[in-house]
Amino acid sequence: MSTISYYDSNAISYAHSTVNVDLSELYDRFLPLIKKNGHILDAGCGSGRDSKYFIEKGFKVTAIDGSVEMCKIASSYIGQEVKHLRFEDFKEINKYDGIWACSSILHLEKNTLKEVLLNLSRALKDDGYIYASFKVGDEEGFIGDRYFSNFTKESFSCFLNEIKNLAIHDVWITNDKRKIRCEELWLNTILKKV
């Protein structure tokens, strides 16, 4: 089973378990960097939770997801079409003020992740920002039915050195906001286009 197949098969239960998670701490660090009413790409939007929040705050949002079933759920939830698109196939230039990749691009193999981050950086306007989160660790591979590329602060810094048009603006670690997973640690990163 591929990671996308996992989300297609478990879309309803996944959306139900994540749609009400409070990520206001993350929003409060990212959104002040984005111009008022700016355009945000929600890359791997899942349930549509974050897209809905951004729309309610007055931002223009484009949402994409690689899972057809998640796209259906999120489209209904946010009241606009979510584009069915894999990260590897995403190619836009100079369009977004910010890109939000919460718990999404962590499912790519690290060599693919480099290309995707390059493509995301090209999609940013000058001085744009990307938020991306990863599980803390250095493992890479399948955990159950999903593929994960994990990072520590140090390994992510080394990884990003190879992507010349992005620089780390902020990096910090949080606990998972879901009570049943509160012991899991997340590496939160905000990257600036340079």
C-alpha positions in Angstrom: 0.0 0.0 0.0 1.3 3.5 -0.9 1.0 6.4 1.5 -1.6 8.0 -0.8 -3.6 4.7 -0.8 -3.5 4.8 3.0 -5.1 8.3 3.0 -7.7 7.3 0.3 -8.7 4.3 2.4 -8.7 6.1 5.7 -9.8 9.6 4.7 -13.0 9.8 6.8 -11.3 8.6 10.0 -8.2 10.7 9.4 -10.2 13.8 8.8 -12.3 13.2 11.9 -9.2 12.8 14.1 -7.4 15.9 12.8 -10.0 18.5 11.8 -10.4 19.9 15.3 -6.8 19.9 16.3 -5.8 23.4 17.6 -2.7 24.6 15.8 -3.1 28.3 16.7 0.5 28.3 18.1 1.8 27.4 14.6 -0.5 29.9 12.8 0.6 32.7 15.2 4.2 32.2 14.0 3.5 31.8 10.3 0.7 34.2 9.5 2.3 37.5 10.6 5.0 36.8 7.9 2.3 36.8 5.2 1.0 40.0 3.8 -2.6 40.9 4.6 -5.0 39.1 2.3 -2.1 37.3 0.8 -2.2 34.1 -1.2 -1.4 30.9 0.7 -0.9 27.4 -0.9 -2.0 24.7 1.5 0.2 21.9 0.2 -1.3 18.6 1.4 -4.3 20.1 3.0 -5.8 16.9 4.5 -9.1 17.6 6.1 -9.0 21.3 5.1 -8.7 22.4 8.7 -5.8 24.9 8.1 -7.3 26.2 4.8 -10.5 27.0 6.5 -8.7 28.9 9.2 -6.7 30.9 6.7 -9.8 31.7 4.6 -11.6 32.9 7.7 -8.7 35.2 8.5 -9.0 36.8 5.0 -6.3 35.1 3.1 -6.8 33.8 -0.5 -6.1 30.0 -0.3 -5.3 27.4 -2.9 -5.5 23.9 -1.5 -4.0 20.7 -3.0 -3.8 17.1 -1.8 -2.5 13.9 -3.4 -5.5 11.8 -2.1 -8.7 12.0 -4.1 -10.8 11.1 -1.0 -9.1 13.8 1.1 -9.8 16.3 -1.7 -13.5 15.5 -1.6 -13.7 15.9 2.2 -11.7 19.1 2.3 -13.5 20.7 -0.7 -16.8 20.2 1.1 -15.4 21.5 4.4 -13.8 24.7 3.1 -16.5 25.4 0.4 -14.1 25.6 -2.5 -12.4 23.1 -4.8 -9.3 21.3 -3.6 -7.1 20.4 -6.5 -6.0 16.7 -6.7 -2.3 17.0 -7.2 0.8 15.1 -6.1 3.7 17.2 -4.8 6.0 15.8 -7.5 3.7 17.2 -10.2 3.4 20.7 -8.7 5.0 23.3 -10.8 4.1 27.0 -10.5 6.2 30.2 -10.6 6.0 33.3 -8.4 2.4 32.9 -7.3 2.2 32.5 -3.5 3.0 34.8 -0.5 3.2 31.7 1.7 3.1 27.9 1.5 1.8 25.8 4.3 3.0 22.1 4.3 1.8 20.8 7.7 2.5 17.1 8.2 2.5 16.6 4.4 5.8 16.7 2.6 7.3 14.6 5.4 5.8 11.6 3.4 8.3 12.1 0.6 11.7 10.3 0.2 14.4 12.7 1.0 15.8 12.9 -2.5 12.3 13.6 -3.8 11.8 16.1 -1.0 14.7 18.2 -2.3 13.1 18.6 -5.7 9.7 19.4 -4.2 11.1 22.1 -2.0 12.9 23.6 -5.0 9.6 23.6 -6.9 7.8 25.1 -3.9 10.4 27.8 -3.5 9.9 28.7 -7.2 6.2 29.0 -6.6 6.8 31.6 -3.9 6.9 35.3 -4.6 10.1 37.1 -3.6 10.4 37.2 0.2 7.8 34.5 0.6 7.8 31.9 3.4 7.2 28.1 3.7 6.0 26.4 6.8 6.8 22.7 6.9 6.7 20.1 9.7 8.3 16.7 10.2 8.5 14.1 12.9 11.6 14.4 15.0 14.2 11.8 14.3 16.6 10.6 11.5 14.6 7.6 10.3 13.4 7.3 6.8 11.1 4.7 5.5 7.7 3.1 6.1 6.0 3.3 9.5 3.0 1.1 9.1 1.4 2.0 5.7 2.9 5.5 5.4 6.4 6.6 4.4 8.1 9.2 6.6 11.3 11.3 6.3 12.1 12.5 9.8 14.6 15.2 10.8 16.3 16.7 13.8 17.2 20.4 13.9 20.7 19.5 12.9 19.9 17.1 10.1 17.4 19.4 8.6 19.9 22.3 8.6 22.3 20.1 6.7 19.6 18.9 4.3 18.6 22.5 3.5 22.1 23.6 2.8 21.7 21.9 -0.6 18.7 24.1 -1.5 20.3 27.4 -2.2 17.2 29.6 -2.6 15.7 28.7 0.9 17.0 29.7 4.3 15.8 28.7 7.8 13.9 31.6 9.3 12.7 29.7 12.4 12.8 26.2 13.7 11.3 24.8 16.9 10.0 21.5 18.4 6.5 20.9 19.7 4.5 18.0 21.1 1.7 16.5 19.0 -1.5 18.4 19.8 -3.6 15.2 19.8 -4.0 13.9 23.3 -3.5 10.3 22.3 -0.1 11.2 20.6 1.1 14.0 23.0 4.5 12.2 23.4 5.3 12.5 19.7 7.6 15.4 18.9 7.4 17.6 15.7 10.0 19.6 14.1 8.4 22.9 12.9 10.3 24.9 10.3 9.7 28.3 8.6 11.8 28.8 5.5 12.3 32.1 3.7 12.9 32.5 0.0 16.3 34.1 -0.6 
